[in-house]
Amino acid sequence: MEWQGILTLATLFSVLSTLMLTRFSADLVLMAALALLLILGVLSPAEAWLVLATQGL
């Protein structure tokens, strides 16, 4: 597994842990995770915009 996969799994675990164990709002936690993956180059800007443009949000 490449570093991007490991980082994504660690981010997912961190997000789930933060949502379960703290009182931070979900939108703040999820946007921070998206920003982290975007800054570190796991997601491209186009992929990040696709996530934000989803009708379910």
ZIWORA-V84553 format. One record per helix or strand. SS is the DSSP state (2 for helix, 1 for strand). FROM is the first residue (numbers start at 1). LEN is the number of residues. If there is no record, write none. Layout:
SS_FROM_LEN / SS_FROM_LEN
This chain:
2_3_19 / 2_26_14 / 2_45_8
